[in-house]
């Protein structure tokens, strides 16, 4: 295995992780900022007001997009195992 192959595998791994985790992190970010703005305007500083909506959104994304996420990960791992034979 050469250095270039290792770098390609790492690049692919980071790409898959970014693709799979991106929707979860983006939803948590936008909901967190939105709730923070509402808390600032209303001066209500309750921690559960920011945690519960983020948890609900993350759960909804996992329910609706979990199948796609698992499929992406399985596709990458299958391709990686296929490459191992040729290294």
N, CA, C and O atoms as a Maestro MAE file, in Angstrom:
{
 s_m_m2io_version
 :::
 2.0.0
}

f_m_ct {
 s_m_title
 :::
 protein
 m_atom[348] {
  # First column is atom index #
  i_m_mmod_type
  r_m_x_coord
  r_m_y_coord
  r_m_z_coord
  i_m_residue_number
  s_m_chain_name
  s_m_pdb_residue_name
  s_m_pdb_atom_name
  i_m_atomic_number
  :::
  1 25 0.846 -1.164 0.000 1 A "UNK " " N  " 7
  2 3 0.000 0.000 0.000 1 A "UNK " " CA " 6
  3 2 0.900 1.238 0.000 1 A "UNK " " C  " 6
  4 15 1.830 1.351 0.798 1 A "UNK " " O  " 8
  5 25 0.603 2.140 -0.896 2 A "UNK " " N  " 7
  6 3 1.419 3.347 -1.015 2 A "UNK " " CA " 6
  7 2 0.788 4.490 -0.220 2 A "UNK " " C  " 6
  8 15 -0.341 4.400 0.263 2 A "UNK " " O  " 8
  9 25 1.553 5.549 -0.106 3 A "UNK " " N  " 7
  10 3 1.060 6.728 0.601 3 A "UNK " " CA " 6
  11 2 -0.148 7.337 -0.108 3 A "UNK " " C  " 6
  12 15 -1.074 7.827 0.538 3 A "UNK " " O  " 8
  13 25 -0.129 7.302 -1.416 4 A "UNK " " N  " 7
  14 3 -1.226 7.877 -2.201 4 A "UNK " " CA " 6
  15 2 -2.516 7.106 -1.962 4 A "UNK " " C  " 6
  16 15 -3.586 7.706 -1.865 4 A "UNK " " O  " 8
  17 25 -2.426 5.793 -1.866 5 A "UNK " " N  " 7
  18 3 -3.626 4.991 -1.606 5 A "UNK " " CA " 6
  19 2 -4.205 5.302 -0.228 5 A "UNK " " C  " 6
  20 15 -5.423 5.378 -0.066 5 A "UNK " " O  " 8
  21 25 -3.343 5.479 0.752 6 A "UNK " " N  " 7
  22 3 -3.808 5.811 2.097 6 A "UNK " " CA " 6
  23 2 -4.497 7.165 2.097 6 A "UNK " " C  " 6
  24 15 -5.539 7.332 2.730 6 A "UNK " " O  " 8
  25 25 -3.928 8.126 1.397 7 A "UNK " " N  " 7
  26 3 -4.526 9.465 1.328 7 A "UNK " " CA " 6
  27 2 -5.871 9.407 0.608 7 A "UNK " " C  " 6
  28 15 -6.813 10.085 1.017 7 A "UNK " " O  " 8
  29 25 -5.977 8.616 -0.452 8 A "UNK " " N  " 7
  30 3 -7.251 8.472 -1.155 8 A "UNK " " CA " 6
  31 2 -8.310 7.843 -0.256 8 A "UNK " " C  " 6
  32 15 -9.464 8.270 -0.262 8 A "UNK " " O  " 8
  33 25 -7.925 6.836 0.512 9 A "UNK " " N  " 7
  34 3 -8.880 6.193 1.423 9 A "UNK " " CA " 6
  35 2 -9.334 7.190 2.489 9 A "UNK " " C  " 6
  36 15 -10.524 7.267 2.796 9 A "UNK " " O  " 8
  37 25 -8.406 7.946 3.048 10 A "UNK " " N  " 7
  38 3 -8.772 8.948 4.048 10 A "UNK " " CA " 6
  39 2 -9.656 10.038 3.456 10 A "UNK " " C  " 6
  40 15 -10.611 10.476 4.098 10 A "UNK " " O  " 8
  41 25 -9.348 10.479 2.244 11 A "UNK " " N  " 7
  42 3 -10.175 11.493 1.593 11 A "UNK " " CA " 6
  43 2 -11.594 10.976 1.377 11 A "UNK " " C  " 6
  44 15 -12.565 11.692 1.624 11 A "UNK " " O  " 8
  45 25 -11.713 9.729 0.916 12 A "UNK " " N  " 7
  46 3 -13.034 9.136 0.723 12 A "UNK " " CA " 6
  47 2 -13.783 8.998 2.050 12 A "UNK " " C  " 6
  48 15 -14.991 9.226 2.114 12 A "UNK " " O  " 8
  49 25 -13.058 8.622 3.108 13 A "UNK " " N  " 7
  50 3 -13.688 8.480 4.420 13 A "UNK " " CA " 6
  51 2 -14.212 9.821 4.921 13 A "UNK " " C  " 6
  52 15 -15.340 9.905 5.406 13 A "UNK " " O  " 8
  53 25 -13.399 10.874 4.805 14 A "UNK " " N  " 7
  54 3 -13.846 12.198 5.225 14 A "UNK " " CA " 6
  55 2 -15.021 12.681 4.372 14 A "UNK " " C  " 6
  56 15 -15.924 13.349 4.876 14 A "UNK " " O  " 8
  57 25 -15.007 12.350 3.102 15 A "UNK " " N  " 7
  58 3 -16.102 12.729 2.220 15 A "UNK " " CA " 6
  59 2 -17.406 12.058 2.637 15 A "UNK " " C  " 6
  60 15 -18.454 12.702 2.685 15 A "UNK " " O  " 8
  61 25 -17.338 10.775 2.936 16 A "UNK " " N  " 7
  62 3 -18.544 10.040 3.349 16 A "UNK " " CA " 6
  63 2 -19.042 10.552 4.698 16 A "UNK " " C  " 6
  64 15 -20.245 10.725 4.889 16 A "UNK " " O  " 8
  65 25 -18.129 10.792 5.629 17 A "UNK " " N  " 7
  66 3 -18.531 11.292 6.948 17 A "UNK " " CA " 6
  67 2 -19.181 12.666 6.825 17 A "UNK " " C  " 6
  68 15 -20.183 12.940 7.485 17 A "UNK " " O  " 8
  69 25 -18.626 13.516 5.994 18 A "UNK " " N  " 7
  70 3 -19.204 14.841 5.793 18 A "UNK " " CA " 6
  71 2 -20.586 14.744 5.156 18 A "UNK " " C  " 6
  72 15 -21.505 15.464 5.545 18 A "UNK " " O  " 8
  73 25 -20.728 13.866 4.191 19 A "UNK " " N  " 7
  74 3 -22.009 13.696 3.515 19 A "UNK " " CA " 6
  75 2 -23.069 13.151 4.457 19 A "UNK " " C  " 6
  76 15 -24.217 13.594 4.425 19 A "UNK " " O  " 8
  77 25 -22.695 12.199 5.289 20 A "UNK " " N  " 7
  78 3 -23.670 11.559 6.175 20 A "UNK " " CA " 6
  79 2 -23.999 12.445 7.379 20 A "UNK " " C  " 6
  80 15 -25.161 12.547 7.773 20 A "UNK " " O  " 8
  81 25 -23.000 13.076 7.956 21 A "UNK " " N  " 7
  82 3 -23.231 13.881 9.158 21 A "UNK " " CA " 6
  83 2 -23.695 15.301 8.844 21 A "UNK " " C  " 6
  84 15 -24.207 15.993 9.724 21 A "UNK " " O  " 8
  85 25 -23.523 15.734 7.614 22 A "UNK " " N  " 7
  86 3 -23.878 17.104 7.243 22 A "UNK " " CA " 6
  87 2 -25.313 17.490 7.536 22 A "UNK " " C  " 6
  88 15 -25.539 18.520 8.170 22 A "UNK " " O  " 8
  89 25 -26.290 16.713 7.106 23 A "UNK " " N  " 7
  90 3 -27.684 17.100 7.386 23 A "UNK " " CA " 6
  91 2 -28.002 17.187 8.878 23 A "UNK " " C  " 6
  92 15 -28.741 18.073 9.305 23 A "UNK " " O  " 8
  93 25 -27.449 16.275 9.663 24 A "UNK " " N  " 7
  94 3 -27.693 16.314 11.110 24 A "UNK " " CA " 6
  95 2 -27.099 17.575 11.731 24 A "UNK " " C  " 6
  96 15 -27.756 18.264 12.511 24 A "UNK " " O  " 8
  97 25 -25.857 17.864 11.379 25 A "UNK " " N  " 7
  98 3 -25.197 19.033 11.949 25 A "UNK " " CA " 6
  99 2 -25.815 20.339 11.463 25 A "UNK " " C  " 6
  100 15 -25.934 21.297 12.228 25 A "UNK " " O  " 8
  101 25 -26.205 20.377 10.201 26 A "UNK " " N  " 7
  102 3 -26.825 21.595 9.671 26 A "UNK " " CA " 6
  103 2 -28.162 21.869 10.343 26 A "UNK " " C  " 6
  104 15 -28.460 23.011 10.691 26 A "UNK " " O  " 8
  105 25 -28.969 20.828 10.526 27 A "UNK " " N  " 7
  106 3 -30.262 21.014 11.190 27 A "UNK " " CA " 6
  107 2 -30.070 21.483 12.623 27 A "UNK " " C  " 6
  108 15 -30.757 22.397 13.078 27 A "UNK " " O  " 8
  109 25 -29.139 20.861 13.333 28 A "UNK " " N  " 7
  110 3 -28.885 21.274 14.717 28 A "UNK " " CA " 6
  111 2 -28.377 22.712 14.775 28 A "UNK " " C  " 6
  112 15 -28.743 23.464 15.679 28 A "UNK " " O  " 8
  113 25 -27.542 23.094 13.820 29 A "UNK " " N  " 7
  114 3 -27.014 24.459 13.787 29 A "UNK " " CA " 6
  115 2 -28.122 25.473 13.559 29 A "UNK " " C  " 6
  116 15 -28.245 26.440 14.311 29 A "UNK " " O  " 8
  117 25 -28.934 25.259 12.523 30 A "UNK " " N  " 7
  118 3 -29.965 26.240 12.192 30 A "UNK " " CA " 6
  119 2 -31.043 26.318 13.265 30 A "UNK " " C  " 6
  120 15 -31.521 27.408 13.580 30 A "UNK " " O  " 8
  121 25 -31.427 25.192 13.822 31 A "UNK " " N  " 7
  122 3 -32.431 25.220 14.888 31 A "UNK " " CA " 6
  123 2 -31.847 25.867 16.142 31 A "UNK " " C  " 6
  124 15 -32.533 26.631 16.820 31 A "UNK " " O  " 8
  125 25 -30.593 25.569 16.451 32 A "UNK " " N  " 7
  126 3 -29.961 26.188 17.615 32 A "UNK " " CA " 6
  127 2 -29.861 27.692 17.487 32 A "UNK " " C  " 6
  128 15 -30.119 28.416 18.449 32 A "UNK " " O  " 8
  129 25 -29.492 28.169 16.318 33 A "UNK " " N  " 7
  130 3 -29.409 29.619 16.107 33 A "UNK " " CA " 6
  131 2 -30.796 30.247 16.171 33 A "UNK " " C  " 6
  132 15 -30.978 31.308 16.769 33 A "UNK " " O  " 8
  133 25 -31.769 29.590 15.554 34 A "UNK " " N  " 7
  134 3 -33.139 30.118 15.590 34 A "UNK " " CA " 6
  135 2 -33.698 30.195 17.004 34 A "UNK " " C  " 6
  136 15 -34.307 31.197 17.380 34 A "UNK " " O  " 8
  137 25 -33.495 29.151 17.777 35 A "UNK " " N  " 7
  138 3 -33.979 29.147 19.159 35 A "UNK " " CA " 6
  139 2 -33.223 30.171 19.993 35 A "UNK " " C  " 6
  140 15 -33.811 30.812 20.864 35 A "UNK " " O  " 8
  141 25 -31.936 30.330 19.741 36 A "UNK " " N  " 7
  142 3 -31.156 31.330 20.480 36 A "UNK " " CA " 6
  143 2 -31.642 32.745 20.199 36 A "UNK " " C  " 6
  144 15 -31.694 33.583 21.100 36 A "UNK " " O  " 8
  145 25 -31.995 33.006 18.949 37 A "UNK " " N  " 7
  146 3 -32.526 34.330 18.607 37 A "UNK " " CA " 6
  147 2 -33.856 34.560 19.325 37 A "UNK " " C  " 6
  148 15 -34.099 35.642 19.860 37 A "UNK " " O  " 8
  149 25 -34.715 33.541 19.333 38 A "UNK " " N  " 7
  150 3 -35.999 33.673 20.027 38 A "UNK " " CA " 6
  151 2 -35.780 33.860 21.521 38 A "UNK " " C  " 6
  152 15 -36.459 34.672 22.150 38 A "UNK " " O  " 8
  153 25 -34.831 33.108 22.101 39 A "UNK " " N  " 7
  154 3 -34.549 33.270 23.526 39 A "UNK " " CA " 6
  155 2 -33.995 34.660 23.841 39 A "UNK " " C  " 6
  156 15 -34.309 35.234 24.885 39 A "UNK " " O  " 8
  157 25 -33.185 35.192 22.955 40 A "UNK " " N  " 7
  158 3 -32.630 36.523 23.184 40 A "UNK " " CA " 6
  159 2 -33.710 37.589 23.108 40 A "UNK " " C  " 6
  160 15 -33.737 38.520 23.912 40 A "UNK " " O  " 8
  161 25 -34.588 37.444 22.145 41 A "UNK " " N  " 7
  162 3 -35.652 38.440 21.976 41 A "UNK " " CA " 6
  163 2 -36.627 38.388 23.145 41 A "UNK " " C  " 6
  164 15 -37.054 39.430 23.642 41 A "UNK " " O  " 8
  165 25 -36.983 37.183 23.590 42 A "UNK " " N  " 7
  166 3 -37.966 37.048 24.664 42 A "UNK " " CA " 6
  167 2 -37.328 37.034 26.044 42 A "UNK " " C  " 6
  168 15 -38.043 37.058 27.045 42 A "UNK " " O  " 8
  169 25 -36.000 36.997 26.124 43 A "UNK " " N  " 7
  170 3 -35.245 36.957 27.369 43 A "UNK " " CA " 6
  171 2 -35.615 35.751 28.242 43 A "UNK " " C  " 6
  172 15 -35.612 35.833 29.470 43 A "UNK " " O  " 8
  173 25 -35.930 34.645 27.589 44 A "UNK " " N  " 7
  174 3 -36.184 33.388 28.288 44 A "UNK " " CA " 6
  175 2 -34.939 32.534 28.115 44 A "UNK " " C  " 6
  176 15 -34.613 32.131 26.998 44 A "UNK " " O  " 8
  177 25 -34.247 32.258 29.199 45 A "UNK " " N  " 7
  178 3 -32.988 31.511 29.122 45 A "UNK " " CA " 6
  179 2 -33.161 30.128 29.746 45 A "UNK " " C  " 6
  180 15 -32.633 29.854 30.824 45 A "UNK " " O  " 8
  181 25 -33.876 29.292 29.083 46 A "UNK " " N  " 7
  182 3 -34.101 27.921 29.542 46 A "UNK " " CA " 6
  183 2 -33.348 26.968 28.626 46 A "UNK " " C  " 6
  184 15 -33.517 27.021 27.408 46 A "UNK " " O  " 8
  185 25 -32.525 26.104 29.190 47 A "UNK " " N  " 7
  186 3 -31.686 25.213 28.386 47 A "UNK " " CA " 6
  187 2 -32.511 24.192 27.608 47 A "UNK " " C  " 6
  188 15 -32.133 23.822 26.497 47 A "UNK " " O  " 8
  189 25 -33.622 23.734 28.163 48 A "UNK " " N  " 7
  190 3 -34.404 22.720 27.461 48 A "UNK " " CA " 6
  191 2 -35.054 23.288 26.212 48 A "UNK " " C  " 6
  192 15 -35.396 22.531 25.303 48 A "UNK " " O  " 8
  193 25 -35.231 24.589 26.144 49 A "UNK " " N  " 7
  194 3 -35.829 25.185 24.951 49 A "UNK " " CA " 6
  195 2 -34.913 25.068 23.739 49 A "UNK " " C  " 6
  196 15 -35.393 25.081 22.606 49 A "UNK " " O  " 8
  197 25 -33.621 24.955 23.951 50 A "UNK " " N  " 7
  198 3 -32.721 24.783 22.812 50 A "UNK " " CA " 6
  199 2 -32.401 23.309 22.569 50 A "UNK " " C  " 6
  200 15 -32.084 22.918 21.446 50 A "UNK " " O  " 8
  201 25 -32.481 22.501 23.607 51 A "UNK " " N  " 7
  202 3 -32.108 21.095 23.475 51 A "UNK " " CA " 6
  203 2 -33.213 20.267 22.830 51 A "UNK " " C  " 6
  204 15 -32.940 19.467 21.935 51 A "UNK " " O  " 8
  205 25 -34.425 20.441 23.259 52 A "UNK " " N  " 7
  206 3 -35.529 19.602 22.788 52 A "UNK " " CA " 6
  207 2 -35.790 19.771 21.291 52 A "UNK " " C  " 6
  208 15 -35.952 18.759 20.609 52 A "UNK " " O  " 8
  209 25 -35.839 20.984 20.739 53 A "UNK " " N  " 7
  210 3 -36.050 21.089 19.286 53 A "UNK " " CA " 6
  211 2 -34.908 20.474 18.465 53 A "UNK " " C  " 6
  212 15 -35.150 19.862 17.424 53 A "UNK " " O  " 8
  213 25 -33.666 20.638 18.936 54 A "UNK " " N  " 7
  214 3 -32.537 20.034 18.227 54 A "UNK " " CA " 6
  215 2 -32.629 18.513 18.277 54 A "UNK " " C  " 6
  216 15 -32.358 17.839 17.283 54 A "UNK " " O  " 8
  217 25 -33.006 17.978 19.422 55 A "UNK " " N  " 7
  218 3 -33.171 16.531 19.554 55 A "UNK " " CA " 6
  219 2 -34.282 16.024 18.650 55 A "UNK " " C  " 6
  220 15 -34.130 14.987 18.003 55 A "UNK " " O  " 8
  221 25 -35.382 16.733 18.597 56 A "UNK " " N  " 7
  222 3 -36.499 16.326 17.744 56 A "UNK " " CA " 6
  223 2 -36.122 16.385 16.263 56 A "UNK " " C  " 6
  224 15 -36.462 15.481 15.500 56 A "UNK " " O  " 8
  225 25 -35.433 17.431 15.859 57 A "UNK " " N  " 7
  226 3 -35.028 17.552 14.456 57 A "UNK " " CA " 6
  227 2 -34.023 16.477 14.080 57 A "UNK " " C  " 6
  228 15 -34.107 15.897 12.997 57 A "UNK " " O  " 8
  229 25 -33.079 16.209 14.961 58 A "UNK " " N  " 7
  230 3 -32.092 15.160 14.685 58 A "UNK " " CA " 6
  231 2 -32.768 13.803 14.599 58 A "UNK " " C  " 6
  232 15 -32.438 12.997 13.729 58 A "UNK " " O  " 8
  233 25 -33.705 13.546 15.491 59 A "UNK " " N  " 7
  234 3 -34.454 12.285 15.435 59 A "UNK " " CA " 6
  235 2 -35.267 12.159 14.156 59 A "UNK " " C  " 6
  236 15 -35.332 11.081 13.564 59 A "UNK " " O  " 8
  237 25 -35.887 13.253 13.726 60 A "UNK " " N  " 7
  238 3 -36.667 13.222 12.485 60 A "UNK " " CA " 6
  239 2 -35.773 12.970 11.276 60 A "UNK " " C  " 6
  240 15 -36.143 12.222 10.372 60 A "UNK " " O  " 8
  241 25 -34.610 13.589 11.261 61 A "UNK " " N  " 7
  242 3 -33.687 13.362 10.146 61 A "UNK " " CA " 6
  243 2 -33.204 11.919 10.143 61 A "UNK " " C  " 6
  244 15 -33.069 11.313 9.080 61 A "UNK " " O  " 8
  245 25 -32.945 11.365 11.319 62 A "UNK " " N  " 7
  246 3 -32.530 9.965 11.378 62 A "UNK " " CA " 6
  247 2 -33.639 9.024 10.930 62 A "UNK " " C  " 6
  248 15 -33.372 8.018 10.273 62 A "UNK " " O  " 8
  249 25 -34.882 9.342 11.280 63 A "UNK " " N  " 7
  250 3 -36.000 8.495 10.863 63 A "UNK " " CA " 6
  251 2 -36.180 8.540 9.352 63 A "UNK " " C  " 6
  252 15 -36.343 7.502 8.710 63 A "UNK " " O  " 8
  253 25 -36.150 9.743 8.784 64 A "UNK " " N  " 7
  254 3 -36.420 9.882 7.356 64 A "UNK " " CA " 6
  255 2 -35.181 9.682 6.484 64 A "UNK " " C  " 6
  256 15 -35.305 9.259 5.335 64 A "UNK " " O  " 8
  257 25 -33.994 9.977 7.006 65 A "UNK " " N  " 7
  258 3 -32.791 9.855 6.191 65 A "UNK " " CA " 6
  259 2 -31.839 8.764 6.637 65 A "UNK " " C  " 6
  260 15 -30.768 8.595 6.054 65 A "UNK " " O  " 8
  261 25 -32.218 8.027 7.657 66 A "UNK " " N  " 7
  262 3 -31.341 6.987 8.184 66 A "UNK " " CA " 6
  263 2 -31.045 5.896 7.173 66 A "UNK " " C  " 6
  264 15 -29.922 5.396 7.105 66 A "UNK " " O  " 8
  265 25 -32.040 5.528 6.394 67 A "UNK " " N  " 7
  266 3 -31.849 4.493 5.373 67 A "UNK " " CA " 6
  267 2 -30.798 4.940 4.361 67 A "UNK " " C  " 6
  268 15 -29.928 4.156 3.983 67 A "UNK " " O  " 8
  269 25 -30.874 6.178 3.926 68 A "UNK " " N  " 7
  270 3 -29.891 6.713 2.985 68 A "UNK " " CA " 6
  271 2 -28.504 6.760 3.611 68 A "UNK " " C  " 6
  272 15 -27.513 6.438 2.955 68 A "UNK " " O  " 8
  273 25 -28.429 7.159 4.882 69 A "UNK " " N  " 7
  274 3 -27.139 7.248 5.567 69 A "UNK " " CA " 6
  275 2 -26.480 5.868 5.682 69 A "UNK " " C  " 6
  276 15 -25.289 5.721 5.406 69 A "UNK " " O  " 8
  277 25 -27.245 4.879 6.084 70 A "UNK " " N  " 7
  278 3 -26.700 3.524 6.196 70 A "UNK " " CA " 6
  279 2 -26.271 3.013 4.825 70 A "UNK " " C  " 6
  280 15 -25.231 2.365 4.700 70 A "UNK " " O  " 8
  281 25 -27.065 3.300 3.797 71 A "UNK " " N  " 7
  282 3 -26.722 2.853 2.448 71 A "UNK " " CA " 6
  283 2 -25.410 3.481 1.971 71 A "UNK " " C  " 6
  284 15 -24.590 2.808 1.346 71 A "UNK " " O  " 8
  285 25 -25.210 4.775 2.267 72 A "UNK " " N  " 7
  286 3 -23.954 5.439 1.903 72 A "UNK " " CA " 6
  287 2 -22.763 4.796 2.613 72 A "UNK " " C  " 6
  288 15 -21.731 4.540 1.993 72 A "UNK " " O  " 8
  289 25 -22.908 4.539 3.896 73 A "UNK " " N  " 7
  290 3 -21.818 3.929 4.652 73 A "UNK " " CA " 6
  291 2 -21.516 2.520 4.164 73 A "UNK " " C  " 6
  292 15 -20.351 2.149 4.027 73 A "UNK " " O  " 8
  293 25 -22.557 1.729 3.900 74 A "UNK " " N  " 7
  294 3 -22.356 0.361 3.423 74 A "UNK " " CA " 6
  295 2 -21.707 0.365 2.044 74 A "UNK " " C  " 6
  296 15 -20.844 -0.466 1.763 74 A "UNK " " O  " 8
  297 25 -22.111 1.286 1.190 75 A "UNK " " N  " 7
  298 3 -21.500 1.387 -0.136 75 A "UNK " " CA " 6
  299 2 -20.016 1.700 -0.029 75 A "UNK " " C  " 6
  300 15 -19.205 1.104 -0.738 75 A "UNK " " O  " 8
  301 25 -19.651 2.633 0.851 76 A "UNK " " N  " 7
  302 3 -18.247 2.985 1.004 76 A "UNK " " CA " 6
  303 2 -17.438 1.826 1.579 76 A "UNK " " C  " 6
  304 15 -16.339 1.538 1.105 76 A "UNK " " O  " 8
  305 25 -17.972 1.167 2.589 77 A "UNK " " N  " 7
  306 3 -17.247 0.051 3.201 77 A "UNK " " CA " 6
  307 2 -17.097 -1.100 2.211 77 A "UNK " " C  " 6
  308 15 -16.045 -1.737 2.160 77 A "UNK " " O  " 8
  309 25 -18.134 -1.371 1.429 78 A "UNK " " N  " 7
  310 3 -18.048 -2.423 0.404 78 A "UNK " " CA " 6
  311 2 -16.968 -2.097 -0.623 78 A "UNK " " C  " 6
  312 15 -16.186 -2.965 -1.011 78 A "UNK " " O  " 8
  313 25 -16.932 -0.844 -1.057 79 A "UNK " " N  " 7
  314 3 -15.902 -0.430 -2.011 79 A "UNK " " CA " 6
  315 2 -14.502 -0.543 -1.391 79 A "UNK " " C  " 6
  316 15 -13.546 -0.930 -2.064 79 A "UNK " " O  " 8
  317 25 -14.394 -0.203 -0.109 80 A "UNK " " N  " 7
  318 3 -13.106 -0.306 0.572 80 A "UNK " " CA " 6
  319 2 -12.656 -1.750 0.668 80 A "UNK " " C  " 6
  320 15 -11.487 -2.050 0.426 80 A "UNK " " O  " 8
  321 25 -13.556 -2.641 1.015 81 A "UNK " " N  " 7
  322 3 -13.193 -4.069 1.106 81 A "UNK " " CA " 6
  323 2 -12.843 -4.634 -0.260 81 A "UNK " " C  " 6
  324 15 -11.992 -5.517 -0.366 81 A "UNK " " O  " 8
  325 25 -13.486 -4.140 -1.296 82 A "UNK " " N  " 7
  326 3 -13.156 -4.578 -2.649 82 A "UNK " " CA " 6
  327 2 -11.749 -4.116 -3.035 82 A "UNK " " C  " 6
  328 15 -11.019 -4.844 -3.708 82 A "UNK " " O  " 8
  329 25 -11.371 -2.919 -2.614 83 A "UNK " " N  " 7
  330 3 -10.037 -2.391 -2.924 83 A "UNK " " CA " 6
  331 2 -8.950 -3.140 -2.180 83 A "UNK " " C  " 6
  332 15 -7.816 -3.203 -2.656 83 A "UNK " " O  " 8
  333 25 -9.259 -3.704 -1.041 84 A "UNK " " N  " 7
  334 3 -8.245 -4.370 -0.242 84 A "UNK " " CA " 6
  335 2 -7.628 -5.542 -1.019 84 A "UNK " " C  " 6
  336 15 -6.432 -5.806 -0.899 84 A "UNK " " O  " 8
  337 25 -8.431 -6.229 -1.798 85 A "UNK " " N  " 7
  338 3 -7.915 -7.358 -2.586 85 A "UNK " " CA " 6
  339 2 -6.910 -6.952 -3.635 85 A "UNK " " C  " 6
  340 15 -6.052 -7.753 -4.006 85 A "UNK " " O  " 8
  341 25 -6.992 -5.735 -4.121 86 A "UNK " " N  " 7
  342 3 -6.088 -5.294 -5.178 86 A "UNK " " CA " 6
  343 2 -4.851 -4.550 -4.651 86 A "UNK " " C  " 6
  344 15 -3.997 -4.143 -5.439 86 A "UNK " " O  " 8
  345 25 -4.750 -4.374 -3.355 87 A "UNK " " N  " 7
  346 3 -3.631 -3.611 -2.808 87 A "UNK " " CA " 6
  347 2 -2.420 -4.488 -2.602 87 A "UNK " " C  " 6
  348 15 -1.381 -4.009 -2.147 87 A "UNK " " O  " 8
  :::
 }
 m_bond[347] {
  # First column is bond index #
  i_m_from
  i_m_to
  i_m_order
  :::
  1 1 2 1
  2 2 3 1
  3 3 4 2
  4 3 5 1
  5 5 6 1
  6 6 7 1
  7 7 8 2
  8 7 9 1
  9 9 10 1
  10 10 11 1
  11 11 12 2
  12 11 13 1
  13 13 14 1
  14 14 15 1
  15 15 16 2
  16 15 17 1
  17 17 18 1
  18 18 19 1
  19 19 20 2
  20 19 21 1
  21 21 22 1
  22 22 23 1
  23 23 24 2
  24 23 25 1
  25 25 26 1
  26 26 27 1
  27 27 28 2
  28 27 29 1
  29 29 30 1
  30 30 31 1
  31 31 32 2
  32 31 33 1
  33 33 34 1
  34 34 35 1
  35 35 36 2
  36 35 37 1
  37 37 38 1
  38 38 39 1
  39 39 40 2
  40 39 41 1
  41 41 42 1
  42 42 43 1
  43 43 44 2
  44 43 45 1
  45 45 46 1
  46 46 47 1
  47 47 48 2
  48 47 49 1
  49 49 50 1
  50 50 51 1
  51 51 52 2
  52 51 53 1
  53 53 54 1
  54 54 55 1
  55 55 56 2
  56 55 57 1
  57 57 58 1
  58 58 59 1
  59 59 60 2
  60 59 61 1
  61 61 62 1
  62 62 63 1
  63 63 64 2
  64 63 65 1
  65 65 66 1
  66 66 67 1
  67 67 68 2
  68 67 69 1
  69 69 70 1
  70 70 71 1
  71 71 72 2
  72 71 73 1
  73 73 74 1
  74 74 75 1
  75 75 76 2
  76 75 77 1
  77 77 78 1
  78 78 79 1
  79 79 80 2
  80 79 81 1
  81 81 82 1
  82 82 83 1
  83 83 84 2
  84 83 85 1
  85 85 86 1
  86 86 87 1
  87 87 88 2
  88 87 89 1
  89 89 90 1
  90 90 91 1
  91 91 92 2
  92 91 93 1
  93 93 94 1
  94 94 95 1
  95 95 96 2
  96 95 97 1
  97 97 98 1
  98 98 99 1
  99 99 100 2
  100 99 101 1
  101 101 102 1
  102 102 103 1
  103 103 104 2
  104 103 105 1
  105 105 106 1
  106 106 107 1
  107 107 108 2
  108 107 109 1
  109 109 110 1
  110 110 111 1
  111 111 112 2
  112 111 113 1
  113 113 114 1
  114 114 115 1
  115 115 116 2
  116 115 117 1
  117 117 118 1
  118 118 119 1
  119 119 120 2
  120 119 121 1
  121 121 122 1
  122 122 123 1
  123 123 124 2
  124 123 125 1
  125 125 126 1
  126 126 127 1
  127 127 128 2
  128 127 129 1
  129 129 130 1
  130 130 131 1
  131 131 132 2
  132 131 133 1
  133 133 134 1
  134 134 135 1
  135 135 136 2
  136 135 137 1
  137 137 138 1
  138 138 139 1
  139 139 140 2
  140 139 141 1
  141 141 142 1
  142 142 143 1
  143 143 144 2
  144 143 145 1
  145 145 146 1
  146 146 147 1
  147 147 148 2
  148 147 149 1
  149 149 150 1
  150 150 151 1
  151 151 152 2
  152 151 153 1
  153 153 154 1
  154 154 155 1
  155 155 156 2
  156 155 157 1
  157 157 158 1
  158 158 159 1
  159 159 160 2
  160 159 161 1
  161 161 162 1
  162 162 163 1
  163 163 164 2
  164 163 165 1
  165 165 166 1
  166 166 167 1
  167 167 168 2
  168 167 169 1
  169 169 170 1
  170 170 171 1
  171 171 172 2
  172 171 173 1
  173 173 174 1
  174 174 175 1
  175 175 176 2
  176 175 177 1
  177 177 178 1
  178 178 179 1
  179 179 180 2
  180 179 181 1
  181 181 182 1
  182 182 183 1
  183 183 184 2
  184 183 185 1
  185 185 186 1
  186 186 187 1
  187 187 188 2
  188 187 189 1
  189 189 190 1
  190 190 191 1
  191 191 192 2
  192 191 193 1
  193 193 194 1
  194 194 195 1
  195 195 196 2
  196 195 197 1
  197 197 198 1
  198 198 199 1
  199 199 200 2
  200 199 201 1
  201 201 202 1
  202 202 203 1
  203 203 204 2
  204 203 205 1
  205 205 206 1
  206 206 207 1
  207 207 208 2
  208 207 209 1
  209 209 210 1
  210 210 211 1
  211 211 212 2
  212 211 213 1
  213 213 214 1
  214 214 215 1
  215 215 216 2
  216 215 217 1
  217 217 218 1
  218 218 219 1
  219 219 220 2
  220 219 221 1
  221 221 222 1
  222 222 223 1
  223 223 224 2
  224 223 225 1
  225 225 226 1
  226 226 227 1
  227 227 228 2
  228 227 229 1
  229 229 230 1
  230 230 231 1
  231 231 232 2
  232 231 233 1
  233 233 234 1
  234 234 235 1
  235 235 236 2
  236 235 237 1
  237 237 238 1
  238 238 239 1
  239 239 240 2
  240 239 241 1
  241 241 242 1
  242 242 243 1
  243 243 244 2
  244 243 245 1
  245 245 246 1
  246 246 247 1
  247 247 248 2
  248 247 249 1
  249 249 250 1
  250 250 251 1
  251 251 252 2
  252 251 253 1
  253 253 254 1
  254 254 255 1
  255 255 256 2
  256 255 257 1
  257 257 258 1
  258 258 259 1
  259 259 260 2
  260 259 261 1
  261 261 262 1
  262 262 263 1
  263 263 264 2
  264 263 265 1
  265 265 266 1
  266 266 267 1
  267 267 268 2
  268 267 269 1
  269 269 270 1
  270 270 271 1
  271 271 272 2
  272 271 273 1
  273 273 274 1
  274 274 275 1
  275 275 276 2
  276 275 277 1
  277 277 278 1
  278 278 279 1
  279 279 280 2
  280 279 281 1
  281 281 282 1
  282 282 283 1
  283 283 284 2
  284 283 285 1
  285 285 286 1
  286 286 287 1
  287 287 288 2
  288 287 289 1
  289 289 290 1
  290 290 291 1
  291 291 292 2
  292 291 293 1
  293 293 294 1
  294 294 295 1
  295 295 296 2
  296 295 297 1
  297 297 298 1
  298 298 299 1
  299 299 300 2
  300 299 301 1
  301 301 302 1
  302 302 303 1
  303 303 304 2
  304 303 305 1
  305 305 306 1
  306 306 307 1
  307 307 308 2
  308 307 309 1
  309 309 310 1
  310 310 311 1
  311 311 312 2
  312 311 313 1
  313 313 314 1
  314 314 315 1
  315 315 316 2
  316 315 317 1
  317 317 318 1
  318 318 319 1
  319 319 320 2
  320 319 321 1
  321 321 322 1
  322 322 323 1
  323 323 324 2
  324 323 325 1
  325 325 326 1
  326 326 327 1
  327 327 328 2
  328 327 329 1
  329 329 330 1
  330 330 331 1
  331 331 332 2
  332 331 333 1
  333 333 334 1
  334 334 335 1
  335 335 336 2
  336 335 337 1
  337 337 338 1
  338 338 339 1
  339 339 340 2
  340 339 341 1
  341 341 342 1
  342 342 343 1
  343 343 344 2
  344 343 345 1
  345 345 346 1
  346 346 347 1
  347 347 348 2
  :::
 }
}
